């Protein structure tokens, strides 16, 4: 598959461009609204073509695009790519809200292209093993705690601090915590949340929430830009527990710990490029017409919870889904 990348975002440069080039697929083109930036990216990453507009890339000799634009632009350019007949791997979150996410999913379905949301952690063998351990070793899962925090030291004009671009801690990294809770517990029926804007920038820079599920199970999720880096989740079941640290930006040799009252098991995993695995899974789905692991329906479901969390934080009341 021949890929193009819409924008020169850091995640593209650091992770996805190398992932494509280390796979059996080709990174053919990159676009930016700044011609010099596109050319520099192409030179650094040995990309054959660069363009000074996103529109030009959609007409290039590519089969698919990776879309890491700011959150508020995901929907527009994903739909434009679909109109050009291109498959789309879109950075998370797929859209600014659930209604917009559904529009994107239906648009791509009507266009006959494959759409996948880039939740890379779900493609890592450790995550897959954690879900297996929860199913087979922990009994009835009763609680999940998931957190993704880091200190955002970027400029005040950072897109993550811009409300017009759908910034905020929940959208940027809290979406991972929400996704994690849902992987282990399913869909919540009620949520309660609080948010704080520590920088008076118009978005949440700290976010915390509780989620209630069928049968009385619960989850707590945290996200923020104001404290030192922490990425972890812990799952508690009637027969045991599991814990994952460095959960989303995984280290070279990630570890999964789990156990019960009598034993603790520590599993270490071989190095695995979760971004490459994501790219390869996306390309395989596009080739055979199957639904990706992180397909449009999964994106809508995650965004539906995020919408409810924001509503709760805004109103100060719990919200039923």
N, C-alpha and C positions, 0 to 999 in steps of 0.2 A: 504494500500500500504506500502511496506517495502522500506525504503529509505537508501541509502548510501551517504556519503558526500566525495567528492574528495578534499582533503586538509583541513587544520585546520585554514583557513582564519578567520580574526576577525569577518566578517559579518556572517559567519557560527556559530561561538561561541556565538555571542551576540544576533542574531536575528533568524536565520533560524533553527538551531538545537532546540531551545525552541519552535519555531512555530510548527515544525513537532511533537514534543512530546506533545504539548498542543492540537493537532488535534486528529482525530480518526485514525491516521496513526502511523507507527512505524519507529523510527530511529534505524536502525539495525547495521550500520557499518560506520567507518570513516577510511580514508587512508591519509598517508603523506609519503613523501620520507624519513622522519625522524621517525624511529620506536618509539622513546621515546615521540616525540611530539604527534603522533597518540594515543599512550597508555594513555598519560596524558589527552588528549581531551576526550577520551572514559571514563576515570575514572571520570572526572569533570562532564560529561553530562550523565553518566549512559548509555553508548552505549555498547551493548554486544560484538562487535568485532572491532578490530583495525588491520590495515594492514600497512606494511612498503613500499608499492608501490601502485600506482593507478591501475596498471594492476591486482593486486590481488583482489582489491575491485570489479572490473568488473566481476569477477568470483564468487563473494560472493552470499549469499542467499538474494538478493535484487531485487526489481522490477523497481526501478528508482534511479537516482542519481541527486544530487544537485551539480553543478559545479561552485565554486567560485574562480577558479584559476585566475592568472593574465590574462589580456585581450588577450594577444597574444597566450595563450594556450587554450582558450575557444573552438576554432574550432576543434583542434586536438583531445581533450579528449571528446568532445561531439560526434564527429563521431565515436570514439572508443567505447563509451558507446552504441551508436546506433547499432554498429556491434555486441555487446554482447546482443542485444535484450532489452536494458534498455531504458525506457523513461527518458527524460532529462529536468530538470529545470535548465537553465543556467543563471548565473549572467549577468547583462548588462555590456557593450554591447556584443551582441552575438558573434561578431568576430572583427577582426582588420580593416575590410573594407567591403563594400557592396558586392563585388565579392566573398569574402570568406564567408560572411553570406549566400549568395545564395547557395554556395556549401554545407554548413552545412544543410540548409533547405532541399535541394534536397536529400542529403544523408540520413537524418532522414526519409524523406517521403518514399524513396526506401526501407528503413529498416523496415518500418511499425511501427515506434515508435512516441510517442507524444513529441513534442518539445515546450517549452515555455521559453520566455525571462523574467527575474525576475525584471520587473518594478513594484515593490510592490505598489507604490502610486496609480496606476490605480485600485487597488482592494479595496481602502478605500472608505467607504460610502460618505465621504466629497467630494472626487474627482468626484464620480458618480453624486452627487447632483450638484456640480459646472457645470458639463457638461449639466445637465438638465436645470439649471437656464439660462445658456447661450442660450440654444435652445428656451426656452419658455418666457424669460423675457427681454432679452437684445436686441432684434431686430437683425439687421445685425451686426455681430461682425466685427469690423474694425481694432482692434489692440490688440496684446497680448505682454506683457512684462514678461519675466520669468528669474529668476536669482537663481543660487546656488553657493555660495561662502563660503569658510572657510579658516582658517589658518592651513596649513599643517605643523606640527611641527615634522614630522618623520625624520628618519635618511636619509642621502644623498642616501643610497642604497634602499630607499623605492621604491617598484615596480611602484608606481604612477609617479615617476620621471625618469623612465627607458624607453627610446625610443624603445629598443629592445623588451620590453614587452607591447608595445602599451599604454604607459602611457600618461599623460597629463590631464589638467583640463577639456577640452572638452569631452574626453573619460570617465573620472571618474565621473564628476557631470554635465557637460554641456549637456550630453546626456539627462538628465531629462528635462532641459529647452527646448531643441529641441523637445522632445516628447510632452511636454505641449503645445507648439505652434501648433504642428500638430494636437493635439486632438481637438483644438478649431477652427482651420482654414483650415485643410486639408494639401495638399502637396504644398510647395512653388515652384514657377517657376524660381526664381532668388534669389541669396544670395550674401552678401558682408561681409567680416570678417577681423578681425585683431587679431593677437596673439602676446604674449610677453613671453619670457623665462627669468624670473627674477633671476633664479638660475644658469643659464648657464649649464643646465643639459641635453639639447637636446629635451625637450618637452615644450609645452605651459603651463605656470603656471598661465597665465591670458588670457582670450579669450572673445571677444565680437563680435556680429554679428547682421546684419539686414537681414530680409527675406521678400520677396514680394510674394503675393498670388493673385489669380484670383480676379478680381473686385477691385483691388487697396488696399486690406487689407495688413497690415504689421505686423511684429513681431520683437522684439528685444530680444536677449538672451545674458546672461552673465554667466561666470563661472570663478572660480579662486581659487588659493591656498594661496593668499597673503593678504587677508583682513578678518576682523571678520566675523563670521558665519551669513549668510543671505540666507534664502530659501523662496522665495515668487513668486507669479505670480498675475498679474492683467489683466483683460479682459475688453476691452472697446467696447460697442456696440452703435448703434444708439438710443436705448431706455434705456440704463442703463449700469452699470458696476458691476464687482464682483472682490473681492480681497481675496487671500488666503495667510496667513503667516504661517511660519513653515510648508511649503508645502509638503515636501518629508519625512523627519523624523518627523512624526506627534506627537504632544504632546498627553497627556492622554485625554484631552477634547478639540479637535480641533474646530476652529471657521471658518465659512464662512460668509463674509460680502458682501452684494450686495444692489444695489439700483438704483434709478433714481434721477431726479431733485427734487422730492417731498418727498421721503422716503428713509430710510436706514434700511435694515433688517439684523439682526445678528442671525445666526443659530449656535447652539452649538450641537456637536455630542457626543454621548456616547463613552466611550473607545472602541476601536476596534483594534485588532492586524492585521495590514495589511499584515504582513508576513504569519500569519496563514491563512488568507483569500486567499492569493496567493497560498499557498501549497494546500489548500482544492480545489480551483478551478482547479489547475493543475491536481490533482489526479482524480477529477471528469471527466475532459476532457479525460484523459487516459483511464478511465473506460468505458466511453460511446462512445469514438471515435469522439467527437466533437472538433472543433478547439478552442484552448485557447484564451482568450481575448488578450493576448500578444503572439501571435503565430509567426511563422517564417516570414510570409509576413510582419507583422508589424515591425519586427526586421530589415528586409532588407530595408524597407522604411525609417526608422529612420537613418540607417547607410548610406543610399544614400545621405541624407542631410548632415550628418557629413562629408562625403567624399568631398562634394562640399564646405563646410565651410573651410576645411583644404586647398583645392585647392585655394580658394579665398585668404586666409591668406598668402599662400606661394607666390602667383603671384602678389598680390596687386590689382587684378582686380575682378570685380563681375563675378559670374559664373551662367550660365543658366543650369537648370536641365531639 
